[in-house]
């Protein structure tokens, strides 16, 4: 690879644009596939409590493969790792299309996503540097949330027309992501020559966990991002059951429209964070985290669609402002200690463990027939309290 790829720090370089395009298509497929598969499960009369279980098998793949995917991302060119991971997602979507058990297909997509994540975030630190890394993260988050916005709506709307058509669309989009990966520059491996034996690999991963946990800044980032994504995925499933109860609507599209409002807000919040927050002032994001929980609790009490849209937009803005600085902080500090791929793999373990825990509690609450409005209020209050505790703990240290 030419030296220019290493030294080009512009967030508008050709390499960055190829990464963003691949990420957009991959995230589009992830979100469209979720709502298309949920529609398929609804069509086939799966019980309500099984909906979050679908996401649990997805995040379970992240947890099981966490000790290995960081090393994979750092041992090969990250663009090629992204291509392989999108190929696995394509295979998973195709298996659901042909009628195999949706939990099996979605597990394959989860394995692909687990391999994809350290590479997609780790590559940012290799094609841009310094404070531009915050802006690059803002661009990555904006493209991801745009994909969530469009993909979620496309999955829900298409599923109302044809569930099979929605599933085929997802497979085609994953194919497009594989093609987009071809145009990412061939970066050298960040840490070649590492052992592929099981014990050294797991030791390396858990050593990375130890190093990041003992660093105050990266521990702060890991806890914050884990809380955020655990709450975010739970809110997504809460909306699916909240809409029929609070609004009296039973279609597949309305929950996706509401999720889209969160996505729009995150784009705005991510842009604001890129302009107003640096690596040195990352703690400025914490008030936004507290507001997320407060507004979620208020949202759960609504019974009209217009206030629901407005409140979800606010939740998204706060979410974008909260998550971007924490991601950039972890990538920057992680790159100089354990490698960017390992840092993101450790982050994925924390985030997906939080998702698994929160989804499990949510599924249990639904199974024992706790009213969905009560679940939403309690969820929002607990999230706000957790962020306050993290904020105060970070200040003391």
C-alpha positions as CSV (number, residue, x, y, z in Angstrom):
1,X,0.0,0.0,0.0
2,X,1.3,3.5,-0.8
3,X,2.4,5.7,2.0
4,X,-0.3,8.2,1.1
5,X,-2.9,6.0,2.6
6,X,-1.2,6.0,5.9
7,X,-0.6,9.7,6.1
8,X,-3.9,11.0,4.6
9,X,-5.7,12.2,7.7
10,X,-8.7,13.8,5.9
11,X,-12.1,12.4,6.8
12,X,-13.1,12.9,3.2
13,X,-10.4,10.7,1.7
14,X,-11.4,8.0,-0.8
15,X,-10.5,5.3,1.8
16,X,-12.8,6.9,4.4
17,X,-15.7,7.2,1.9
18,X,-15.3,3.5,1.0
19,X,-15.5,2.6,4.7
20,X,-18.6,4.8,5.2
21,X,-20.3,3.3,2.1
22,X,-19.6,-0.3,3.3
23,X,-20.8,0.6,6.8
24,X,-24.0,2.2,5.6
25,X,-25.0,-0.8,3.5
26,X,-24.0,-3.3,6.3
27,X,-26.0,-1.4,8.9
28,X,-28.9,-0.9,6.6
29,X,-29.0,-4.7,6.1
30,X,-28.8,-5.3,9.9
31,X,-31.7,-3.1,10.7
32,X,-34.0,-4.0,7.8
33,X,-33.3,-7.7,8.6
34,X,-34.3,-7.3,12.2
35,X,-37.7,-5.9,11.4
36,X,-38.3,-8.2,8.5
37,X,-37.5,-11.2,10.7
38,X,-39.7,-9.9,13.5
39,X,-42.5,-9.6,11.0
40,X,-41.8,-13.2,9.9
41,X,-42.0,-14.4,13.5
42,X,-45.3,-12.4,14.0
43,X,-46.6,-14.1,10.9
44,X,-45.6,-17.5,12.2
45,X,-47.2,-16.8,15.7
46,X,-44.0,-16.8,17.8
47,X,-44.8,-15.6,21.4
48,X,-44.0,-12.0,22.3
49,X,-41.3,-12.9,24.7
50,X,-39.3,-14.6,21.9
51,X,-38.8,-11.3,20.1
52,X,-35.9,-10.1,22.4
53,X,-34.6,-13.6,22.4
54,X,-33.9,-13.2,18.7
55,X,-31.6,-10.2,19.5
56,X,-30.1,-12.2,22.4
57,X,-28.7,-14.9,20.1
58,X,-27.3,-12.1,17.9
59,X,-25.5,-10.4,20.8
60,X,-24.5,-13.8,22.2
61,X,-22.3,-14.3,19.2
62,X,-20.5,-11.1,20.1
63,X,-19.8,-12.4,23.6
64,X,-18.7,-15.9,22.5
65,X,-16.3,-14.6,19.9
66,X,-15.1,-11.5,21.7
67,X,-11.7,-13.1,22.7
68,X,-10.9,-13.8,19.0
69,X,-12.4,-11.1,16.8
70,X,-10.0,-8.3,18.0
71,X,-7.0,-10.4,17.0
72,X,-8.6,-11.2,13.7
73,X,-9.1,-7.5,13.0
74,X,-5.5,-6.7,14.0
75,X,-3.9,-9.7,12.2
76,X,-5.3,-8.9,8.7
77,X,-6.1,-5.9,6.7
78,X,-9.2,-4.5,8.3
79,X,-11.0,-3.8,4.9
80,X,-10.7,-7.5,4.0
81,X,-12.0,-8.6,7.5
82,X,-15.0,-6.3,6.9
83,X,-15.6,-8.0,3.5
84,X,-15.5,-11.5,5.1
85,X,-17.8,-10.4,7.9
86,X,-20.4,-9.0,5.4
87,X,-20.2,-12.3,3.5
88,X,-21.3,-14.1,6.7
89,X,-24.2,-11.6,7.1
90,X,-25.2,-12.3,3.5
91,X,-25.2,-16.1,4.2
92,X,-27.3,-15.6,7.4
93,X,-29.9,-13.5,5.5
94,X,-30.0,-16.0,2.7
95,X,-30.8,-18.9,5.1
96,X,-33.8,-17.0,6.5
97,X,-35.0,-16.2,3.0
98,X,-35.1,-19.9,2.1
99,X,-37.1,-20.8,5.1
100,X,-34.6,-22.1,7.7
101,X,-35.2,-21.3,11.4
102,X,-34.8,-17.5,11.8
103,X,-32.8,-18.0,15.0
104,X,-30.1,-19.9,13.0
105,X,-29.9,-17.4,10.3
106,X,-29.8,-14.5,12.7
107,X,-27.0,-16.2,14.7
108,X,-24.9,-16.3,11.5
109,X,-25.6,-12.6,11.0
110,X,-24.5,-12.0,14.6
111,X,-21.2,-13.9,14.1
112,X,-20.6,-11.7,11.0
113,X,-21.4,-8.6,13.0
114,X,-19.1,-9.7,15.8
115,X,-16.2,-10.0,13.3
116,X,-17.1,-6.8,11.6
117,X,-17.3,-4.4,14.5
118,X,-13.6,-4.3,15.6
119,X,-12.5,-3.9,12.0
120,X,-15.0,-1.1,11.1
121,X,-14.1,1.0,14.2
122,X,-10.4,0.0,14.3
123,X,-9.8,1.1,10.7
124,X,-10.8,4.7,11.6
125,X,-7.7,5.1,13.8
126,X,-5.5,3.8,10.8
127,X,-6.8,6.2,8.2
128,X,-7.2,9.3,10.3
129,X,-5.6,10.6,13.5
130,X,-5.8,13.0,16.4
131,X,-8.9,15.2,16.9
132,X,-10.0,14.3,13.4
133,X,-10.8,10.9,14.9
134,X,-13.7,12.4,16.8
135,X,-15.0,13.9,13.5
136,X,-14.4,10.5,11.7
137,X,-16.4,8.8,14.5
138,X,-19.1,11.4,14.0
139,X,-19.2,10.6,10.3
140,X,-19.3,6.9,11.0
141,X,-22.1,7.3,13.6
142,X,-24.0,9.6,11.3
143,X,-23.8,7.1,8.4
144,X,-24.7,4.2,10.7
145,X,-27.7,6.0,12.1
146,X,-28.8,7.1,8.6
147,X,-28.7,3.4,7.7
148,X,-30.7,2.5,10.8
149,X,-33.2,5.2,9.8
150,X,-33.6,4.0,6.2
151,X,-33.1,0.3,6.9
152,X,-35.6,0.1,9.8
153,X,-38.3,1.9,7.8
154,X,-37.6,-0.1,4.7
155,X,-37.7,-3.4,6.7
156,X,-41.0,-2.5,8.3
157,X,-42.7,-1.1,5.3
158,X,-41.5,-3.9,3.0
159,X,-42.7,-6.5,5.5
160,X,-46.2,-5.0,5.4
161,X,-46.2,-5.6,1.7
162,X,-44.3,-8.9,1.6
163,X,-42.2,-10.5,4.3
164,X,-40.3,-12.6,1.8
165,X,-39.6,-9.5,-0.3
166,X,-38.2,-7.7,2.7
167,X,-35.9,-10.6,3.5
168,X,-34.7,-10.7,-0.1
169,X,-34.0,-7.0,0.0
170,X,-31.8,-7.5,3.1
171,X,-29.7,-10.2,1.3
172,X,-29.2,-7.9,-1.7
173,X,-28.0,-5.1,0.5
174,X,-25.5,-7.3,2.2
175,X,-24.2,-8.3,-1.2
176,X,-23.8,-4.6,-2.0
177,X,-21.8,-4.2,1.3
178,X,-19.4,-6.9,0.2
179,X,-18.9,-5.1,-3.1
180,X,-18.3,-1.8,-1.4
181,X,-15.5,-3.4,0.8
182,X,-13.5,-4.1,-2.4
183,X,-12.8,-0.3,-2.7
184,X,-11.4,0.0,0.8
185,X,-7.5,0.5,0.6
186,X,-5.4,-2.6,1.4
187,X,-4.1,-1.6,4.8
188,X,-1.3,-3.7,6.4
189,X,-2.1,-5.8,9.4
190,X,-1.8,-3.7,12.6
191,X,-0.3,-6.6,14.7
192,X,0.8,-9.5,12.4
193,X,2.4,-12.7,13.6
194,X,0.3,-13.2,16.8
195,X,-0.3,-16.8,18.0
196,X,-3.5,-18.5,16.8
197,X,-3.5,-21.1,19.6
198,X,-6.5,-20.9,21.9
199,X,-4.8,-20.3,25.1
200,X,-2.5,-17.4,23.9
201,X,-5.5,-15.8,22.1
202,X,-7.7,-15.8,25.1
203,X,-4.9,-14.7,27.4
204,X,-4.2,-11.8,25.0
205,X,-7.9,-10.8,25.0
206,X,-8.3,-10.9,28.8
207,X,-5.0,-9.1,29.2
208,X,-6.4,-6.4,27.0
209,X,-9.5,-6.3,29.2
210,X,-7.3,-5.9,32.3
211,X,-5.3,-3.1,30.7
212,X,-8.3,-1.2,29.6
213,X,-10.2,-1.7,32.8
214,X,-7.2,-0.4,34.9
215,X,-7.1,2.8,32.9
216,X,-9.5,5.3,34.3
217,X,-10.4,6.9,30.9
218,X,-11.0,3.7,29.0
219,X,-12.9,2.2,32.0
220,X,-15.2,5.3,32.0
221,X,-15.7,4.9,28.2
222,X,-16.4,1.1,28.4
223,X,-19.0,1.5,31.1
224,X,-20.7,4.4,29.4
225,X,-21.0,2.8,26.0
226,X,-22.1,-0.5,27.5
227,X,-25.0,1.2,29.3
228,X,-26.0,3.2,26.2
229,X,-26.1,0.2,23.8
230,X,-27.8,-2.0,26.3
231,X,-30.5,0.6,26.8
232,X,-30.7,1.3,23.0
233,X,-31.4,-2.2,22.0
234,X,-34.0,-2.7,24.8
235,X,-35.8,0.5,23.7
236,X,-36.1,-0.8,20.2
237,X,-38.0,-3.9,21.4
238,X,-40.0,-1.9,23.9
239,X,-41.3,0.2,21.0
240,X,-42.6,-3.0,19.2
241,X,-44.9,-3.8,22.1
242,X,-45.5,-0.2,23.3
243,X,-47.1,0.9,19.9
244,X,-50.1,-1.4,20.0
245,X,-50.7,-0.7,23.7
246,X,-50.2,3.1,23.8
247,X,-51.3,4.0,20.2
248,X,-53.6,1.2,19.3
249,X,-51.7,0.4,16.0
250,X,-50.8,-3.1,15.0
251,X,-48.8,-2.6,11.8
252,X,-45.1,-3.4,11.3
253,X,-44.2,0.1,10.0
254,X,-45.1,2.4,12.9
255,X,-42.4,1.0,15.3
256,X,-39.8,1.5,12.5
257,X,-40.9,5.1,12.0
258,X,-40.5,5.7,15.7
259,X,-37.1,4.1,15.7
260,X,-36.3,6.3,12.7
261,X,-36.9,9.4,14.8
262,X,-34.3,8.2,17.3
263,X,-31.9,7.7,14.4
264,X,-32.5,11.2,13.1
265,X,-31.8,12.6,16.5
266,X,-28.5,10.6,16.8
267,X,-27.3,12.1,13.6
268,X,-27.9,15.6,15.0
269,X,-26.3,14.7,18.3
270,X,-23.3,13.1,16.7
271,X,-22.7,16.2,14.6
272,X,-23.0,18.4,17.7
273,X,-20.5,16.2,19.6
274,X,-18.0,16.3,16.7
275,X,-18.1,20.2,16.9
276,X,-18.3,20.7,20.7
277,X,-16.4,17.9,22.3
278,X,-12.8,16.8,22.1
279,X,-10.9,13.9,23.5
280,X,-9.9,16.0,26.5
281,X,-13.4,17.2,27.2
282,X,-15.2,13.9,26.7
283,X,-17.0,14.1,30.1
284,X,-19.2,16.9,28.7
285,X,-21.4,14.1,27.2
286,X,-22.6,12.9,30.6
287,X,-25.6,15.3,31.1
288,X,-27.0,14.0,27.8
289,X,-26.8,10.5,29.1
290,X,-28.9,11.4,32.1
291,X,-31.4,13.1,29.9
292,X,-31.9,9.9,27.9
293,X,-33.3,8.1,30.9
294,X,-35.5,11.0,32.0
295,X,-37.0,11.4,28.5
296,X,-37.5,7.6,28.1
297,X,-39.6,7.6,31.3
298,X,-41.7,10.5,30.0
299,X,-42.1,8.9,26.6
300,X,-43.5,5.7,28.1
301,X,-46.4,7.6,29.5
302,X,-47.6,9.1,26.2
303,X,-50.7,8.0,24.3
304,X,-50.5,10.3,21.2
305,X,-48.1,9.8,18.3
306,X,-46.9,13.4,17.8
307,X,-45.4,13.8,21.4
308,X,-43.9,10.3,21.0
309,X,-42.1,11.4,17.8
310,X,-40.8,14.6,19.5
311,X,-39.6,12.8,22.6
312,X,-37.8,10.0,20.6
313,X,-36.1,12.7,18.5
314,X,-34.8,14.3,21.8
315,X,-33.7,10.8,23.0
316,X,-31.7,10.4,19.8
317,X,-30.0,13.8,20.0
318,X,-28.9,13.1,23.5
319,X,-27.7,9.6,22.5
320,X,-25.6,10.9,19.6
321,X,-24.0,13.5,21.8
322,X,-23.4,10.9,24.5
323,X,-21.9,8.0,22.5
324,X,-19.5,9.7,20.0
325,X,-17.0,11.2,22.4
326,X,-16.9,7.9,24.5
327,X,-16.2,5.9,21.3
328,X,-13.4,8.2,20.2
329,X,-11.8,8.2,23.6
330,X,-11.6,4.4,23.7
331,X,-10.3,4.1,20.2
332,X,-7.5,6.7,20.8
333,X,-6.4,5.3,24.1
334,X,-6.9,1.7,23.0
335,X,-4.8,2.1,19.9
336,X,-1.7,3.1,22.0
337,X,-2.1,0.3,24.6
338,X,-3.7,-2.9,23.3
339,X,-4.4,-2.2,19.6
340,X,-7.5,-0.7,18.2
341,X,-9.0,-4.1,17.2
342,X,-8.6,-5.5,20.7
343,X,-10.0,-2.3,22.3
344,X,-13.1,-2.5,20.2
345,X,-13.4,-6.3,20.9
346,X,-13.3,-5.5,24.6
347,X,-15.9,-2.8,24.1
348,X,-18.1,-5.2,22.2
349,X,-17.9,-7.7,25.1
350,X,-19.0,-5.0,27.6
351,X,-21.8,-3.6,25.3
352,X,-23.2,-7.0,24.3
353,X,-23.1,-8.3,27.9
354,X,-25.1,-5.3,28.9
355,X,-27.5,-5.9,26.0
356,X,-27.9,-9.6,26.9
357,X,-28.6,-8.6,30.5
358,X,-31.1,-5.9,29.7
359,X,-32.8,-7.9,27.0
360,X,-33.1,-10.9,29.4
361,X,-34.7,-8.7,32.1
362,X,-37.0,-7.2,29.5
363,X,-38.0,-10.6,28.1
364,X,-38.7,-11.7,31.7
365,X,-40.8,-8.7,32.4
366,X,-42.9,-9.4,29.3
367,X,-43.2,-13.1,30.1
368,X,-44.6,-12.3,33.6
369,X,-47.0,-9.7,32.1
370,X,-45.7,-6.5,33.6
371,X,-47.5,-3.7,31.8
372,X,-45.3,-2.3,29.0
373,X,-45.8,1.3,30.1
374,X,-44.5,0.4,33.6
375,X,-41.5,-1.4,32.0
376,X,-40.7,1.8,30.0
377,X,-40.9,4.1,33.0
378,X,-38.8,1.9,35.2
379,X,-36.3,1.3,32.5
380,X,-35.9,5.1,31.9
381,X,-35.5,5.9,35.6
382,X,-32.9,3.1,36.2
383,X,-30.9,4.2,33.2
384,X,-30.8,7.8,34.4
385,X,-29.7,6.7,37.8
386,X,-26.9,4.5,36.4
387,X,-25.5,7.3,34.3
388,X,-25.5,9.7,37.4
389,X,-23.6,7.1,39.4
390,X,-21.1,6.6,36.6
391,X,-20.7,10.4,36.2
392,X,-20.1,11.0,39.9
393,X,-17.7,8.0,40.1
394,X,-15.7,9.4,37.2
395,X,-15.5,12.8,38.8
396,X,-14.2,11.3,42.1
397,X,-11.4,9.6,40.1
